[in-house]
Amino acid sequence: MSIDAAIVDYSAGLLLRYFRSGAAIGGETPRLDQRRDVEILKGHWALSAPVRNLVGYVLAHPHEAQALMTYRVRTDDAMARGRIDARRTWLYRQQSGLPSALVTHEAVRSFHTGPNLLLAWVLREAASYTARLLSWQGKTSPYLPVIEKAQSEMRLLQRIDSLREPLRAVSLGERPNAGAIRDAARSRRPMYRLAVDAYRLMQGLERGEPEAMERVARSALLAPLEDWRRFELAVGLSLGEALARATGVTLGLRLLGADSAQPIVTAGRFAVYWQQITHYHQAPTLEPSEATVRDVLRAYGINVGTERPDLIVVDRDRDAVAAVVEVKYIAGETANVRFREAVDQVVRYGRSYAAPGETGPLLARSLVALSRNAPARIDPAGDAPFSVDFEALRQPHGLDAWAASLTAPW
């Protein structure tokens, strides 16, 4: 198994342990916030593989929707568009005084059928949750391109003639009946069987089924992220689990639909921020070389950007940053090169989150996470960040020493 696949499996496992209702994490007490988190999962259901497969198939086969022959009552003057209803015709002529009026039953093709109503309900529900998911995202969310693509596909679906009648007829507050689900499941047309699969996945999420949660986690929570983002997410989730174990408090997961300025994970007094400088950031005094770079860029009308740590751990009781975490996904470079880059960044970031002359203790509580081959510390003296790689991260207590350093007095 490649490291990318292993990271996906690891992250999906962390999410599954969190979302599984009533399941403890790491033998401690963190549990699912059923009402909030199931809604978040249902939002990501709209981006999951079963729903995306259904939408793609319907767009590729817009004429596959099956219609039934039904009859509608028409009243015309001297024209019969179908079977004449003699009784209604006589009554209408008596009431209206029109001797040539005819009431007929006109044969028409209707898409207002059980399987089509199920299909329309799933598509309407997916469109609703896609819009809700978009409203939860920040401006820099990696989910934005995927959500925008899903919304454009939903707009295309609304233009399909055969779906207009069912889409108008369905109500999101009224679920498809058992007969509609049964008929769609027995249909020979893949369109309806895909709709049943998406619908049953939604039901599985609502019942808290682990298999349904894992399908959504793999195809919607993790798939939109690049490899390096997935590794950052895996590290962030691991930090939260380690801190929850160390403090014995409930783990709170907020990355899936939280405001981008909010922490992605909380564990008691600790909060983990992902790609956020936070309000704790204080611009440090520039060193001579840094001041020179600033002046040169200013001559070109370019501002010096503010670098963001990959992850920041905040102690909310102390109202201070407890640790800076730098994550490196190794592709072509060597582990030592990436580790040197990470240490350089942690030291620079420390100047922004600790008072001058007090960066040492913050550095000693910080962490560098590599995807592979993290170096082992051989000199315990001095203030140096912890080092961990993905293999160590996967161990049950791989971050316990780091978490203990944050919970100890400092």
Buried (B, 14 or more C-beta within 10 A) or exposed (E): EEBEEBBBBBBBBBBBBBBBBEBEBBEBEBBBBEEEBBBBBBBBBBBBBBBBBBBEBBEEEBEEBBBEEEEEEBBBEEEEBBEEBEEBBEEBBEEEEEEEBBBBBBEBEBBBBBBBBBBBBBBBBBBBBBBBBBEBBBEEBBBBEBBEBBBEBBEEBEEBEBBEBBBEEBEEEEBBEEEBBBBBBEBEBBBBBBBBBBBBBBEBBBEBBBEBBBBBBBBBBBBBBEBBBBBBBBBBBBBBBBBBBBBEBBBBBBBBBBEBEBBBBBBBBBBBBBBBBBEBBEEBEBEEEEEEEBEEEEEEEEEBEEEBBBBBBBBEEEEBBBBBBBBBBBEEEEBEEBBBBBBEBBBBBBBBBBEEEEBEBBBBBBBBBBBEBBEEEEEEEEBBBBBBBBBBBBEEEBBBEBBEBBBEEE
